[in-house]
Amino acid sequence: MKMIQYTLVATCVAVFAAVDAPLKLIASDPLDAKTSISAIAFNEPLLAQAETAISKKPGAKAPKVNVDKDGVILKGYDPVAYFKQNQAVKGDPKYSSSYGGAKYYFASADDKAEFDKSPAKYAPQYGGFCANGMTKRKLNDIDPNVFFIYKGKLYVCENKKAGDTFYSHPAANIKKADANWRFYEPPSNPGFRRELGS
């Protein structure tokens, strides 16, 4: 009987000590499963150190884009021309804009102005990497002359064979490539780690 009383007293003391002691998590400390569960159990706020895509800090997560050494995407081809002229047209560096970590060249001032109104509409999918490669979660380079516009979005591929493979079943391949691309994108909520389901 005394053993039960001692156990009960020890348990009560431990509970009061745990509730009374403040749980402090410092943002720079790595969170492990035990501290996360403890903090959640006691309704304490969790502090998270987040790096955003627009952060200028070294090591900040930024979107992956297929650019050359000068930061130019699509090998300098005009993204608007793919939509307006249905062909690959080489851009001119005097007409340029930046978007999503890449520099875009345009064949004309009109194309640049059109892009600047709605850059997401004209930017290539998967950061300008090969769409067919993305179905296999690979970041392959592209041939800007091998492209495909499907449901208002630009897809580029590394060669004709990759393009033909991708275009043969576009809806299924896009679904697969979209799922794989999420692996390369910075998390939309940088306070959560990707492996925890964010």
Number of C-alpha atoms within 10 A of each C-alpha: 5 7 8 9 10 11 11 12 12 11 12 12 12 12 12 10 11 13 11 9 9 11 16 12 17 12 12 9 10 11 15 8 8 9 15 14 12 13 16 12 9 12 10 14 12 16 14 16 13 15 18 17 18 12 12 11 10 6 8 14 19 18 17 18 22 22 20 13 6 8 15 21 27 29 19 22 22 29 29 29 19 19 17 9 9 12 18 19 19 18 23 16 14 11 17 22 17 14 13 15 18 22 18 28 27 25 21 17 13 12 19 21 16 14 22 16 9 10 19 13 17 19 23 24 21 25 24 25 26 30 35 28 21 23 20 13 18 16 21 15 19 21 17 25 18 19 24 23 14 12 7 10 14 21 25 27 28 20 17 13 12 18 21 15 13 25 21 11 10 15 13 13 19 20 12 17 23 17 14 18 21 14 11 18 16 17 19 12 12 16 15 14 11 14 6 6 6 11
